[in-house]
Every structure is written in structure tokens, then in C-alpha cells.
Amino acid sequence: MDPRVVIKSPVITEKGTDLQKENKYCFAVDRRANKIQIKKAVEEIFKVKAVKVNTVKMHGKKKRVRHREGKTPDWKKAIVTLREGDKIGLV
């Protein structure tokens, strides 16, 4: 898989920015991507060394628009731990 297809976007939240102090970064990734593909994609795009990758399947939230109920799509989040001294300039 192409690295730009594997990693969709960074997830910039309050919790995610707190994790950056521990050298961990959050990304929205393709739901079919595995940890090895995510690690290679981060290393290739950002030119850093990834030590560990944790993934979480995020379930979509229920939403209502007028009288109709719907749901936001399910997505996958990856928390990537980088080697000591490496940084990604997201914020």
C-alpha cells in the first residue's frame, strides 16, 4: 500500500497533544492497514524511526439530522511511539 493511502490524517485533539510529550503521535489510518504497514508509512513520510504502534477501532457516533437518524463512519486510529529524540511537527 502507498504510505499516503495508509495514513489519512493526523488526529489533533487535546488528549493527542498531551501524548506528544511522551513522544506519541495519533493518526487516522486506513481500516485495512496493519501495524507493520502503519509503521513503514510513518517512517517513510516523516523520516523518523517508529518504535511501537498501537491501533484502536473507533466506532462511529449516532447522529440525528431533523427526523432522520444516522451514524458517522467507523474509523481506525493509530498511536505511534517514536524513538527518543525524533519529533514530528504537527502543531
N, C-alpha and C positions, 0 to 999 in steps of 0.2 A: 504494500500500500504506500501511496505517496505520503510523506510526512505532513503536508498541508491538508490532506484529507483526514488523517488520523486526528490531528489537533485542530479543533474548530475555533476555539477562542479561550482566552484566559477568563477565569471566574474571579471577578474583583468584588469581594464582599468584606464586611468588617471582620468576620472570622478568618477569611483568607489572608487579609493583610496582617493580622496578628500571627498567622503561621509563617509569614516571611521572616520573622525574627528568628525562627528555628530553621531557616533555610529550606522551607517547604513552599511549593507553589501549586495552585489549583488550576486545572484546565477542564473545559468541556471537550470531551473526545467522542469519536465515533463509537456507537454502541457495539459494533462488531470487533473493535480493536482489543487486543490483549495487552498484558503488561509489557511484554517484550517489544511489541510494535510501538507502544507509547514511549518507552524509554529511548528507543532508537530515534524516534521522531523529535523528542525534546533535545537530545544531544546534537542532532543534525541541524535543527532550525536555530537553536540558541547558542551553539558551540560551547556547551558546558558538559560536565560529567554527572549523570544521574546515578545515585546510589540505590535508591529504593522507590518503588511505585506502588501506591495503594489505589484501588478503584472502588467506586461506590455507584450502584444503580439508583438513580434518583427518579422517584415516581412523580408523574405529572399531577398538578393540583386540579381540583374540581373548580370550575368557574361557571358563572351564570351571566348571560347577556340577555337582557329583557326576560322573556319567558322560557328561554331555552337553556338547558344545562349542557355543559361541555367539559372538556378536560384538556389541559395543556399536555404536550407530548412528554413521554418518558425520555430521560437522557442519562448519560454516563459521565461521572466526574472522576478525574484522576488527580491524586495528590502526589506530587513528585518531590522527593527529597534529593537535594543536590549535595555534591562534595563540599567539604569545608573550604571556604574561600571563593566559591563560584556564586555568581548572582545573575539574576535576570531583571532587567529594568522594565517592569510592567507599570509601576505607578510613579 
